[in-house]
């Protein structure tokens, strides 16, 4: 969330889209300069991440096609990030 508060670095890296992978209340004002997709999941083994691949992939592809870049962020753990970040490789 720090990166969203310090937008200078995000703009320097041409980040236009933000994919949030977490189940927490989010301050929507942090995302007003970006296209934003929130996938509300818990980073737990029993969470079904497969059901979110199509939406995450479409969002990432849209960013790339428009010449932008995507910041993918999560709360704790690494399972959700690895899975959804890799869905576009």
C-alpha positions, 0 to 999 in steps of 0.5 A: 500500500505504500507504493500507492501512497507514493505515486511518483515511483509508480508513474516512473514505471508506467504503472496504469493498473493495480490488481489487489489480491486480498480480502481487506477493506481498501481505501478507494482514494488510493486507486483513483489514478489507476484502473483497479481490480480487487480479487477478494480472497484469503491467502490460504490453501483451501482458497480456490484461486483458479476461479479468478484466473480469467478475470486477472488475466483479462485485466493484465492483458488489457493493461499490457495492450494499452501500453501500461503495466500492472502492480499486483499486491497482496496482504501477507503470504505469497500463494495468491500473488504467485498464482495470479501473477503467473496466470498471464505468463 
